[in-house]
């Protein structure tokens, strides 16, 4: 087997059902217009009580490599670093939360973006499955979600996921026509990842705290980085009782700890990068409402001038 | 000198002022993030009473080449083919109407797209400067009014402000998420242009009739072609004594003649090709209303096609039919109808504050200012 161009690292932690969907969503034939020899999928699964295991992890494709990893912390950063150390591709895709399924042309467009420039940092808008952002939707749980996923038969047309999801906006992200705050499928060259210093192992809070945002920003700030976004693709967060996506009164407190840690490590509050993204890719009808709403947000004086922080 | 990757053919006939504006927008000084080594501009001007000065053309940029030719016919097809023959690039752009200014990201986007996809068809949407499609211009809006509109803009260094004073045309009234009929600024590989035989010189009608639409359709229907459109860029038509943009009660008759010529040559009716558009490029804030409108129009079309069980695109990757129960939720007709009204383009003539008997001379500037204010007001309403 020749060296693949792109290595996608997926970190899995106590979410066997969700991770099985996520891994399947990264493989051919669900992924369209892409040759499986052009990329590999590195699954790093932390040892927990709910393991996916080697056999189920690699069954969707011949381009999957599986590693069981002993991560004693509640932060995925060491798992990410380990996964990256196992890659051989010139380009990286990082999925720090294995509960995020993707739409069918994410790999195709990522590979195209790298033909424009090695400095491409290619991002995918993040959606939450369900009627609202999951931490705001107490009715959403694993059972509801499983029924929903089987009802839309997502494996036969992954773009239907848009019909059962909302764009994650949080407080500071009115759409994807400006730089988002982070990307849960983040593509960059291996050399850019290394130049940015890789994922910072000091982010040791549950879920990694702001490690993913921090990495995104540091790569984004490298000279030569060009920001891309796929307006018609998405990552879709499956419910798994994760750190920031559950309805939990302690969530706000935890977010404050994340911010405090970021401030401590970087000496300033987090803000996104001041680059206008380059759109890349088709937008199916299911995803057009989010495109319209993102344009709306840029036209609305209340959000258009909002500081990106 | 090594050949550039990209050559852009610009055809000019009897429009020296407009064509000079167009060429200026194509120069490396105006285009962002590219240099004169990346591309060349091949100008082919047919003889007329209103010619450009070749020295002035060449002085615009080092990567402009100018060719003057004598044309006895009334179609630009031979001029297009002459331009293609002069191109040194592997990628060729065709601007059949030299009156179209472009935004500053067009060349960079084209170079990027062909790095990704050598079989791309890259199409820039065409807008019309002023309040209405140039086939429908209200009295009081003429070339002089347009010149003042352009002069009042700081478009040196900010070519995107042309979005502020322009509207969609009847050729592509629904924006970039709908199939386009044609593009007056389109790009394909030299190999693919050769495969379709360049411009078909059997189109001999005025302005080439449907020759440009024919090129677009043939390129779009090649099996390898992927369509790329730039939601943040556009070409902007300036008023000139052009063929289909004159207010003309006989326009329908003219079009029927064009269609008859097309059918005679191709043996079928013209239909817009429907490859799925792939988007590329940054979206400047000035282009945001067009993108918003396009997305909304695309939602309408998607819902309509899906309800009818018809494919949305000729090469679509999604399933043509929705899973049961999905459509009802996505289609909220009342809401979309209301949004449609709020965003409708082009601007209706009755809404414009234009004095029908607009005087000439210094008063024109006031008229242009009034027009600009009206457009700004309408845009506020639309948003």
Interface residues (C-beta under 8 A of the other chain):
Chain A: X32 X33 X104 X105 X112 X113 X115 X116 X151 X152 X153 X156 X157 X159 X160 X163 X177 X231 X232 X276 X277 X278 X279 X280 X281 X282 X283 X284 X285 X286 X288 X289 X291 X292 X295 X296 X298 X299 X300 X304
Chain B: X112 X115 X116 X117 X177 X231 X232 X276 X277 X278 X279 X280 X281 X282 X283 X284 X285 X288 X289 X291 X292 X295 X296 X298 X299 X301 X302 X303 X306 X312 X316 X317 X318 X319 X322 X323 X325 X326 X329 X330 X383
